[in-house]
């Protein structure tokens, strides 16, 4: 980033002048609570809220950089979630006497057009450290500068504010433990802002516009799968309901650490990530609710562990701010050039394996079950993500960015920093000095001992006892006949010998 990503002003700055007409450009901050850009814009006499569906985020996109490839940018799950979030935001604004102007196209043009139409004094927005989002923001600021309209930027998507880091974002530690100790020891979390009173729209406010149909953005809809852990509904309303349900109604927070590695059901983790990623939920609000829970219910390792995970999220956000495009390069932050990544476009076998991995047809049940859950629902447990990523990057040695890009397509809770940061970590090119891999079968036995998860997503393996459901390739022909599951017919034979690939990694 070329300049500081922090806010250009704050609500506590008495020198700020009152604007006559303000535009607030909603991006990945689709909420009214704890929204500094909105709070500041609401000091104007008139306010125009705007959201733009960036057409570059839908359909095929070019990854860019070394050995670039094309992939589906935003799949059906996140598209549906985002549309719901925008619709919920519009309804919330309308209930407060305002509205949301919705456009489709390039935000840098659409926002400037709206600002010029209402003769805005300033456009308020939350900044983002990710290169793509930063590029759009830079283009928008340039367009506004030509119109002599001020662009005011704020930082609002992390637990710790960028201005409160002990040594600034350019000097954040490159390991999580050091980062966590640094912020816990020398920084504090700011109190979340409330929902502001909104000024009216100007008399010449543009037509609000329609939210684009789902099919226009991502093709045909996909029906809900009742095996999914949660019906992820986009929007601030659903986000606040989930916090209320998980913490207060079901009292799950007290057991978060013990249950977070579960595989089935809505209660095994908080599952706040989708709402955090689209900005329907503020991490500072979550922290304040955890504090309140600790005061009123219990304070233990589990309550801390949820904050621990929020700090992990912060860590990757600030790593992206620090390293920019290098974060997404084949060699990652470590700039490794000693791994010969297989490239599907150059290797027919790698291409076939890539397709089988994506579709959940590898012949490794724990991998396949997780990939089918992802494809059908847009979600996968953290345990599942680590294992399928390890299989892809370490056992197959296919360019890790292709796997991360598939996650980008499918995940309802996709966040560029967390997604690519975790993939790079597993692939050995990210924020870790050690190479690491997961023993897939050992992990499956530990976290899915009775094969309930595997057989839920691979019903063709349901007749098998757990030992065979996790390792069907160990069945003899007699076993296959006895249980009615024939490898290569009812379920694929494994496309690689796991033990042989582990030998190469040791």
CORNOR-V213288 format. One line per field, one symbol per residue. ss: DSSP state (2 for helix, 1 for strand, 0 for the rest). psi: psi as a letter, one per 40 degrees, with the letter a starting at -180 (. if undefined). A space follows every 50 residues. Layout:
ss = ???
psi = ???
//
This chain:
ss = 00000000000000000000111111000000000222222000011111 11112220011100000001110002222222222222222222000001 11111022222222222000011111000022222222222222220001 11110000000222000022200002222222222200000000000000 00000000000002222200000000000000000222222222222220 00222222200000000000002222200000222222222222220000 22222222222222222222222222220000000000000100000222 22222222200000222222222222200002222222222222200102 22222222220000022222222222200000000000022222222000 02222220222000022222022200222222200010001000000222 222220
psi = hdiheiieiideheehihidhihhhhbffgidifgddddddeeidihhhi hhhheeeiaiihdiahfiiiihdhadddddddddddddddddddeeeaih hhihahdddddddddddefidihhihiieiddddddddddddddddefhh hhiiheeidhideehdeideeiieiddddddddddeiihihiiahihhii iidfhihdiihiiddddfaiihiiheeidhghhiidddddddddddddde fddeedddeeeidhieeeidfedddddeeehhddddddddddddddciha ddddddddddddddddddddddebdddeideadefheehghhhdeehddd ddddddddeffdehddddddddddddeeiiidddddddddddddddfihd ddddddddddhdfhhdddddddddddeeeagheiiiihhdddddddefde fdddddegdeedeiidddddgdeehiddddddefhhhecdiiiheihddd dddde.
//
